[in-house]
Amino acid sequence: MKFIDEATIEVVAGKGGNGVASFRREKFIPRGGPDGGDGGRGGSILAVADCNINTLVDYRYARVHRAKNGANGRGSDCYGKSAEDIVLRVPVGTVVSDLDSGEVIADLTRHGQEVVLARGGKGGLGNLHFKSSTNRAPRQCTPGEPGEHRQLRLELKVLADVGLLGMPNAGKSTFIRAVSAARPKVADYPFTTLHPNLGVVRVDHNRSFVIADIPGLIEGAAEGAGLGHQFLRHLARTRLLLHLVDIAPLGEVGDPVAQARAIVDELRKYDESLYRKPRWLVLNKMDMWPAGQREEQRVQFIRDFAWEGKSFIISALTGEGCKELTYAIMEHLEQTPRTEEGELHGAGEPQE
């Protein structure tokens, strides 16, 4: 299925049914009095988070969602029937906002979480409600209220614990294949990843975390260059970022230090809060260096990049160092619980 992470929809709730003015008219019962019933409630439109759905593709093609109107009231104290609600099922992690005002209506982060997108109109009152000691034969009744009408934007932010950052062909897809059961496309040309991939990394019994791989960033991504800027929002809920750097010999990829700095610059331009998330440096493709030179290359890179945070050397292709990295990630996540809003308890300053 094609991955769709945003959509624009129109929701129109149903109008409430009209109340009716009616009087009881039966043989041998003179002056039976008012018996007009109320109108039924119009149908509302709700959104429910469903963990079995992973894209918003359905809402790219079904843009207008309209609920039915409530039935009008009738005589003999008969109330109109309320219309059924329409339930829109969306992926967990969907943010719903008003297209006109930009106001966030809901952030659906838990399976089964529900929100009313457009409330159906109330039914009108029948003349039964207007009876009093001074008004024995009321002819008043009220019409049903209109339902809410909104233009909405649906935006999916995947719920992952760890996010991968890096240039195209830094080895992010190979890494996620090495540590999880996810099977993203891997090839020797840039931008093989066209949409986010999620993988579940099982470290031990009842110990696991979710990792997200987004398309690679390039210089100018914050201004819209390349593909990765479209998916940086998916890293907003993560608790840890892994900055993967291709440390292969210079003839293969260019200057890795310059590329790493470019990623950090683009991250900061895009979102300061994302830049401030805990971030670890992961030097990949160390298998392309002779065993005796690997440590020397790691030390040289950290010195040139002026990195003071945590760093790891791995080979996603051979699996070297991946197990140690996943155990370190698991320990970090266990010490950094997620709040209900998906944010961090005491997220620290970025480590550069």
URHU-V693159 format. One record per helix or strand of 2 or more residues. SS is the DSSP state (hx for helix, st for strand). FROM is the first residue (numbers start at 1). LEN is the number of residues. If there is no record, write none. Layout:
ss->SS from->FROM len->LEN
ss->SS from->FROM len->LEN
This chain:
ss->st from->6 len->7
ss->st from->45 len->6
ss->hx from->58 len->4
ss->st from->64 len->3
ss->st from->86 len->6
ss->st from->94 len->5
ss->st from->104 len->5
ss->st from->114 len->5
ss->hx from->127 len->4
ss->st from->149 len->8
ss->st from->162 len->4
ss->hx from->172 len->8
ss->st from->197 len->8
ss->st from->207 len->7
ss->hx from->221 len->3
ss->hx from->228 len->8
ss->st from->240 len->7
ss->hx from->250 len->4
ss->hx from->256 len->15
ss->hx from->272 len->4
ss->st from->279 len->6
ss->hx from->286 len->3
ss->hx from->291 len->15
ss->st from->311 len->3
ss->hx from->322 len->13
